[in-house]
Amino acid sequence: MLCTSFCVINAQEVSCRVIRPSPYFDISGGNFAYKGELQTGEIVTATKFIVWIYFPPEDDKRFIIHCIKDGYRYRMFPQNLVPAATDTLFGQDVLTDTTTFSYNDSFFNYNIYPCKEMWVPVHYVDVLRSKDRETLPKYEPRLLDYDKNMGYEEMYGSSEWYDIMYSGIENGMLVFFNPIIYSYGGEFLIKTIEKHEYGYVVECFVPRDIHDKLTPPNRLMPYFNWDLCTGETVTMTLYVDGEYMEIYMNGTDPQHKFGTIVKVKEEFIKQYMDLIKKGICDLTNVQWPRRADGSTDYSIPTSATSVLEEAKQPELIELSVDSIDTETMRTIQNSAKTSAIPLWARLAITGGAVIIAGGVVVFILKRRK
């Protein structure tokens, strides 16, 4: 049994070519000892193992893929590889900025380093817009399906789902590389990529946890239809529409929909983590995902209006002259009936006191003394 399982795992490997000079590192230990540099055009074998891990040489987190070169296993950066069987690469419509920023997890009191850009389930937008972290379990009820009496209070001082069962936005994160797709539920090692007008068709291996039946599909994250990942390989269809993407498995009808994801940026990520971990958020500077035509499937929260929009709000304005007689007032009223210029504007031009506050226009007329 062990021998069979080992052979199956090793069968899920893909020949890849190096597309830019790339260092590679020792696979043993955590110090990532430098072993050499691969040159453009060299061929290595990528395995279906990718991790998002602390990388000591840069004092940062990096995505690392395991590969085989000359019969030995090494670790390297996945963005430097592409499957040898395809000439197609993912474009910037799919790829994301994997550099990180520092964020302090107040519950555990240590810094974590999320990516500045990532794909996440579309319902994360609704969660953040609601400003209520309890919105998330409405989409992912399994977050509440755990025993609070397991000693969490003694160990962590809390047994709330957002402290224990949900580590952060990376639970739902998807990151695309040419040789592999990373997700919290497992990696999709890519065999071929095809570019189409609507997006991409990708042939890839299913995550090892599903293939080897190590984790029930209903416990995997993101909260998608993992039951569609059957067999050893799957054909993944990606419909890309701006910062939206719909993913289908082995078909393009509704029954084969894996999930919908959106591309989010640093401020969205920071505020989402603040909401889940601290129960607060500030939506003022959040950039909300949009479709290619600039539209969204939701209304932008009022608190997220830009400085420009805020500048449009009425301020207190006062225009005055020393006096205005009754005859002049009648003239203004009569001419306003036949003119496109509103009465308040004529008052402002001719004289009088005009106060605009909170969207209400108040006219104060001063009679001649």
Number of C-alpha atoms within 10 A of each C-alpha: 6 7 7 8 11 10 11 15 14 11 11 21 19 26 18 25 23 20 16 14 14 17 15 23 19 18 18 11 7 11 13 17 15 15 13 11 12 20 15 14 14 14 20 22 20 30 23 28 20 24 16 15 13 17 15 13 10 8 8 16 20 21 20 21 22 21 26 17 14 8 9 9 18 21 24 25 18 23 20 20 29 28 25 19 14 15 11 15 18 17 13 8 14 21 18 20 13 17 14 16 15 14 15 14 16 11 12 9 8 10 12 15 16 24 21 19 21 25 24 25 23 20 18 21 19 15 20 26 21 14 19 15 21 15 18 18 15 13 14 15 11 14 17 14 11 12 9 14 9 10 12 15 13 10 9 13 11 15 19 15 18 21 18 15 14 15 14 18 18 20 17 22 22 22 22 19 23 24 29 27 19 21 24 16 23 21 22 26 29 31 24 21 23 15 15 11 7 11 19 21 19 20 20 24 25 25 25 21 15 20 17 13 10 9 13 11 18 13 13 19 19 23 20 20 18 22 13 18 21 15 10 15 19 20 20 25 25 21 19 20 17 17 19 23 24 18 20 24 25 17 15 16 9 8 11 18 20 22 17 18 25 24 25 24 18 18 18 24 25 20 22 27 24 21 21 25 18 16 15 16 19 17 21 15 14 23 15 21 22 18 15 12 8 10 11 14 10 12 9 14 15 10 13 17 15 12 10 8 9 11 10 8 10 12 12 10 11 15 15 18 12 12 13 18 13 12 8 12 16 11 10 17 15 11 14 16 11 9 10 8 11 14 16 19 12 17 22 17 11 14 20 23 19 20 20 15 14 10 11 9 12 13 16 14 19 16 11 9 7
